[in-house]
Structure formats: C-alpha cells, structure tokens
C-alpha cells in the first residue's frame, strides 16, 4: 500500500510504465455507480467493435450513460492515444 496507486493517474502510470506494460489504460477518477459502469462498458465495447477510435468510443459511451444526478459518466479517463483502435479478430 502507498500513495503511488491512490493519486490521480496512479493505476494508469503503473500499467503503462510496467516492463510489459499496457499501451492504453481506461480508468475512473472516482468511484462510479454500478449500473452506469455496466452501461458504459457495454456501450464502449459496442463502439470499439464497430471500429470506432478509443477517444470517440469513450466520448460516445459517456454521453449515452449521462443521467441527471449521477456524475459517474464524467469519471472515465483514457490514458493513451485517442485515435487508437481495437482489433477484435480471433486467432482461432
């Protein structure tokens, strides 16, 4: 335990800077509502599967999850290049 994972960008920095690190990290800046989180991820992956960039996909998922009185939709942050795209092809 320590401050290194609790500060802003703590988890993102650890994932991106690891020896075999991630090229992209999507996280939240604060705790989020479970229903909003589910809807956000569902919309995010739907967007990504259509070939839409990470930045656009996150923006679209935020807008879709926006509800009055719930700021969870604002918590999602992308650490990585916003024009990156995901490849969902199977290796099988």
LINURTA-V747176 format. One line per field, one symbol per residue. psi: psi as a letter, one per 30 degrees, with the letter a starting at -180 (. if undefined). A space follows every 50 residues. Layout:
psi = ???
This chain:
psi = llfffflkgeeeeeeffleillfkkkalflklkeeeeeeeeeeeeeeeff gkleeeeeeeeeeefkkkfjgefffkkkjakfgllkjgkkf.
